[in-house]
Amino acid sequence: MKSIIDCYSKVNKDCFKFIKSQETSKEKFKNKERMIKSFLIPISFWIAAKVKNKRPFIVGLGGGQGTGKTTMTTIISIVLKKYFKFIVFKISIDDFYKTRKERLSLSKKIHPSLMTRGVPGTHDINLMLNFFKKVKNNKFRTLKLPKFNKAIDDRCKKKLWYLIKKKPDVIIFEGWCVGAKAEKNNTLKKTINSLERKCDKKMIWRKYVNQQLKSKYKKLFNQLSCLLFLKANNFSLLQRWRLKQEKKLWLKNKKSSNNKIMNKKAIINFMQTYQRITENMIKNAPKYASIILNLNSNHQIKSLEYKKK
């Protein structure tokens, strides 16, 4: 307990500074101190203990849209950097989305729904696998990684890409489907929303996405040293949180002429593409994740479950 208090005294200013940057005049984080001290610092200590034996230690952080992955990732990163003096690199699976041009091609060849970013099959797997291969190399020097701009729904120009100058001790790899597993083919037959009923009557899209999880994404997620999972109670909560998230994005980019930020109806339709895998993860990820962060309906961590030591 003493070390946690000591850690908190050294990192709280930076943590609060970041949290403030995420707040709006109408939306403020509640119970910030408890979130950091009771949950995120202990998780950071758990990670730090693992780093001694394996570098880089690759932390996967999964959770549905709007669960707070960016906040958790950033605060854990601050603790690991400031208190433990680790070199930490954090990146989202979202940054590895295929370009609009690539997704358009995919949508014409396989299924129109693959134009919509998000589901397995719409990321550049080779780029991600190459990233993990290079950071594990003892001769690592520097590496550039893509950056995706959701406001324009496309990859940023290369001059804006991330640059890793030093080999990281810890990599935090976050994303809504990070750690997801394929489901059995017979469960794909039952439709769960209007998108599947109207746009995927022959199950082409569902089968393609599931096959991606079964093959390429399984290989990708096998690169992880551990998995943290942010567990919401249900999918409808995630829809509500995602609407808030999109509103923030709109306020940030409302002056942009190339703005592709979605309205409420578009978000609800968009999230239907995520629903099947998200609900599957809510049900099954707690069985295999290393740590489960249980969230309450107020968007706060209510408890932690450590599954694997």
ZADRENTOR-97049 format. One line per 10 residues: number of its first residue (from 1); their letters; for each residue z, x, y negated of C-alpha. Coordinates in Angstrom, 3 decimals. Example, Ala and Ser with C-alpha at 12.3 -4.5 7.8 and 13.67 -1.06 7.14 Angstrom:
2
1	as	7.800,12.300,4.500  7.140,13.670,1.060;
//
This chain:
309
1	mksiidcysk	0.000,0.000,0.000  0.843,2.868,-2.358  -2.629,4.391,-1.948  -4.267,1.015,-2.682  -2.244,0.662,-5.900  -3.136,4.238,-6.846  -6.804,3.541,-6.136  -6.742,0.314,-8.151  -5.281,2.128,-11.175  -8.215,4.558,-11.102;
11	vnkdcfkfik	-11.090,2.116,-10.542  -10.085,-1.168,-12.207  -11.606,-0.360,-15.626  -15.040,0.349,-14.165  -14.812,-2.669,-11.879  -13.863,-5.015,-14.721  -16.610,-3.570,-16.900  -19.195,-4.413,-14.253  -17.762,-7.896,-13.670  -17.877,-8.607,-17.392;
21	sqetskekfk	-21.568,-7.676,-17.443  -22.184,-10.387,-14.808  -20.289,-13.129,-16.638  -21.699,-15.665,-19.081  -19.907,-17.582,-21.824  -19.569,-20.553,-19.457  -19.010,-18.691,-16.196  -16.109,-16.302,-15.731  -14.904,-14.597,-12.556  -11.531,-15.852,-11.344;
31	nkermiksfl	-8.848,-13.861,-9.506  -10.632,-10.567,-10.209  -7.589,-8.417,-9.563  -6.879,-10.055,-6.193  -10.521,-9.726,-5.107  -10.521,-5.991,-5.857  -7.005,-5.079,-4.729  -6.605,-7.312,-1.666  -10.130,-7.257,-0.273  -12.660,-4.783,-1.658;
41	ipisfwiaak	-10.424,-1.710,-1.912  -9.185,-2.133,1.707  -12.822,-2.447,2.846  -13.637,0.738,0.914  -10.771,2.555,2.669  -12.124,1.339,6.016  -15.594,2.691,5.167  -14.187,5.983,3.860  -12.397,6.595,7.158  -15.715,6.225,8.993;
51	vknkrpfivg	-17.680,8.559,6.701  -15.798,11.602,7.995  -17.597,11.344,11.315  -21.057,10.278,10.225  -23.118,11.052,7.127  -24.850,9.166,5.791  -22.748,6.192,6.857  -25.033,3.170,6.496  -23.247,-0.052,5.575  -25.195,-3.259,6.061;
61	lgggqgtgkt	-24.003,-6.160,3.927  -25.402,-9.566,4.819  -24.777,-13.036,3.442  -26.651,-16.079,2.202  -28.133,-16.402,-1.253  -25.600,-16.509,-4.064  -22.653,-15.333,-1.933  -21.944,-12.397,-4.245  -23.571,-9.518,-2.366  -24.464,-7.639,-5.564;
71	tmttiisivl	-20.909,-7.932,-6.905  -19.306,-6.818,-3.635  -21.778,-3.965,-3.187  -21.270,-2.663,-6.714  -17.460,-2.776,-6.633  -17.272,-1.108,-3.211  -19.687,1.508,-4.531  -17.486,2.129,-7.599  -14.407,2.633,-5.389  -16.193,5.002,-3.005;
81	kkyfkfivfk	-17.605,7.046,-5.886  -14.641,7.153,-8.231  -11.715,7.357,-5.810  -13.212,9.030,-2.748  -15.800,11.119,-4.644  -18.605,10.156,-2.275  -22.277,10.162,-3.175  -23.230,6.509,-2.764  -26.622,4.846,-2.909  -26.952,1.066,-2.868;
91	isiddfyktr	-30.180,-0.821,-2.389  -31.243,-4.352,-1.524  -33.658,-5.384,1.207  -35.238,-7.457,-1.609  -36.578,-4.264,-3.181  -38.733,-3.759,-0.096  -40.625,-7.042,-0.394  -44.340,-6.747,0.143  -46.398,-7.050,-3.047  -47.845,-10.410,-4.108;
101	kerlslskki	-51.265,-9.164,-3.018  -49.959,-8.211,0.438  -48.168,-11.538,0.876  -51.272,-13.415,-0.207  -53.225,-11.620,2.499  -50.484,-12.428,5.044  -50.504,-16.093,4.020  -54.259,-16.322,4.637  -54.198,-14.496,7.973  -51.110,-16.099,9.539;
111	hpslmtrgvp	-49.495,-18.978,7.596  -49.450,-20.169,3.937  -45.615,-20.119,3.822  -45.655,-16.316,4.118  -46.748,-16.148,0.492  -43.144,-17.030,-0.331  -40.992,-13.889,-0.334  -37.797,-13.782,1.667  -38.171,-14.313,5.395  -38.603,-11.515,7.932;
121	gthdinlmln	-42.245,-10.528,7.839  -42.427,-10.432,4.031  -40.770,-6.997,3.740  -42.362,-3.573,4.104  -40.616,-2.461,7.310  -42.333,0.928,7.485  -41.121,1.769,4.000  -37.532,0.921,4.998  -37.648,2.833,8.283  -39.112,5.833,6.485;
131	ffkkvknnkf	-36.242,5.637,3.970  -33.596,5.731,6.706  -35.410,8.526,8.535  -35.561,10.706,5.426  -31.947,10.228,4.310  -30.770,11.192,7.793  -32.795,14.410,7.696  -30.680,17.526,7.150  -33.436,18.940,4.934  -33.300,15.952,2.570;
141	rtlklpkfnk	-34.264,16.702,-1.041  -35.358,13.799,-3.240  -36.751,10.351,-2.501  -38.318,7.530,-4.518  -37.756,3.936,-3.431  -39.387,0.696,-4.574  -37.882,-1.743,-7.024  -38.765,-5.438,-6.949  -38.834,-7.684,-10.022  -38.036,-11.275,-9.034;
151	aiddrckkkl	-38.883,-12.544,-12.511  -42.556,-11.675,-11.884  -42.323,-11.968,-8.077  -43.836,-8.546,-7.557  -43.022,-4.885,-7.022  -42.370,-2.771,-10.115  -44.673,0.050,-11.137  -43.842,3.379,-9.483  -42.483,4.888,-12.682  -39.633,2.320,-12.467;
161	wylikkkpdv	-38.755,3.027,-8.831  -35.309,4.302,-7.798  -34.879,8.056,-7.431  -32.353,9.552,-4.997  -31.665,13.125,-6.055  -28.930,14.014,-3.551  -28.344,13.083,0.065  -25.880,10.151,0.086  -22.593,10.129,1.991  -22.759,6.333,2.060;
171	iifegwcvga	-25.702,3.939,1.813  -25.003,0.258,1.155  -27.969,-1.815,2.285  -27.555,-5.445,1.285  -29.611,-8.570,1.738  -29.488,-12.211,2.734  -30.869,-11.534,6.241  -29.422,-8.060,6.828  -28.063,-8.079,10.368  -29.853,-11.301,11.380;
181	kaeknntlkk	-30.842,-11.748,15.023  -33.672,-13.727,16.575  -32.950,-17.095,18.122  -34.221,-18.386,21.461  -37.777,-19.744,21.295  -36.781,-23.165,22.654  -34.457,-23.769,19.674  -37.398,-23.351,17.275  -38.874,-26.681,18.375  -36.302,-28.787,16.545;
191	tinslerkcd	-37.174,-28.940,12.832  -34.286,-28.653,10.368  -35.889,-29.539,7.005  -38.940,-31.094,5.348  -40.722,-27.748,4.977  -40.747,-27.228,8.735  -41.753,-30.845,9.393  -44.601,-30.942,6.869  -45.862,-27.365,6.680  -45.171,-25.900,10.112;
201	kkmiwrkyvn	-46.062,-28.628,12.603  -47.513,-26.109,15.078  -44.521,-23.746,14.724  -46.781,-20.833,13.694  -44.519,-19.775,10.798  -41.256,-20.189,12.748  -42.549,-18.251,15.744  -43.935,-15.449,13.576  -40.674,-15.020,11.627  -38.579,-15.122,14.804;
211	qqlkskykkl	-40.830,-12.543,16.480  -40.362,-10.244,13.473  -36.588,-10.475,13.958  -36.967,-9.829,17.659  -39.019,-6.673,17.176  -39.382,-4.840,13.847  -36.189,-6.085,12.201  -34.131,-5.376,15.306  -35.279,-1.756,15.059  -34.452,-1.751,11.340;
221	fnqlscllfl	-30.937,-3.186,11.700  -30.191,-0.758,14.531  -30.122,1.909,11.802  -26.888,0.417,10.428  -23.540,2.098,11.089  -21.675,-1.189,10.518  -22.236,-4.721,9.239  -20.198,-6.627,6.653  -20.895,-10.355,6.491  -20.157,-12.721,3.601;
231	kannfsllqr	-19.550,-16.073,5.273  -19.868,-19.319,3.324  -18.749,-22.629,4.839  -22.204,-24.210,4.852  -25.762,-24.046,3.565  -25.338,-26.690,0.830  -22.775,-24.440,-0.885  -25.331,-21.643,-0.927  -27.876,-23.924,-2.599  -25.381,-24.655,-5.354;
241	wrlkqekklw	-24.583,-20.973,-5.858  -28.253,-20.004,-5.845  -28.990,-22.508,-8.618  -26.352,-20.787,-10.757  -27.870,-17.408,-9.921  -31.354,-18.519,-10.987  -29.980,-19.925,-14.239  -28.565,-16.485,-15.083  -31.927,-14.897,-14.289  -33.667,-17.392,-16.558;
251	lknkkssnnk	-31.292,-16.644,-19.465  -31.933,-12.934,-18.986  -35.743,-13.232,-18.864  -36.551,-16.366,-20.900  -38.568,-14.382,-23.468  -40.877,-12.866,-20.855  -44.450,-14.180,-20.882  -44.927,-13.315,-17.196  -41.915,-15.322,-16.086  -41.997,-16.736,-12.527;
261	imnkkaiinf	-38.378,-17.922,-12.414  -38.016,-21.224,-10.538  -36.732,-24.622,-11.641  -34.234,-26.668,-9.595  -36.830,-28.411,-7.409  -38.631,-25.129,-6.716  -35.356,-23.440,-5.722  -34.449,-26.195,-3.267  -37.924,-25.930,-1.689  -37.717,-22.129,-1.752;
271	mqtyqriten	-34.354,-22.113,0.006  -35.707,-24.204,2.868  -37.566,-21.080,3.995  -34.163,-19.351,4.290  -32.240,-22.218,5.881  -32.850,-21.632,9.589  -31.883,-17.949,9.612  -28.993,-18.493,7.161  -27.416,-21.247,9.264  -27.935,-19.142,12.383;
281	miknapkyas	-26.119,-16.236,10.710  -23.226,-18.428,9.514  -22.780,-19.486,13.144  -23.402,-16.189,14.952  -22.923,-13.167,12.639  -19.093,-13.420,12.831  -19.433,-12.653,16.565  -20.950,-9.217,15.979  -20.234,-8.150,12.374  -17.686,-5.367,11.802;
291	iilnlnsnhq	-15.966,-7.208,8.934  -16.264,-10.876,7.964  -15.494,-11.819,4.355  -14.670,-15.537,4.467  -15.547,-17.349,1.231  -14.014,-20.578,-0.059  -15.877,-23.365,-1.861  -14.971,-21.802,-5.231  -17.046,-18.713,-4.471  -14.024,-16.487,-3.822;
301	iksleykkk	-12.980,-14.346,-0.858  -10.176,-16.143,0.958  -9.698,-13.768,3.919  -11.004,-10.749,5.848  -11.543,-10.402,9.583  -11.951,-6.937,11.071  -13.868,-7.279,14.334  -14.673,-3.672,15.219  -12.662,-0.579,14.408;
//
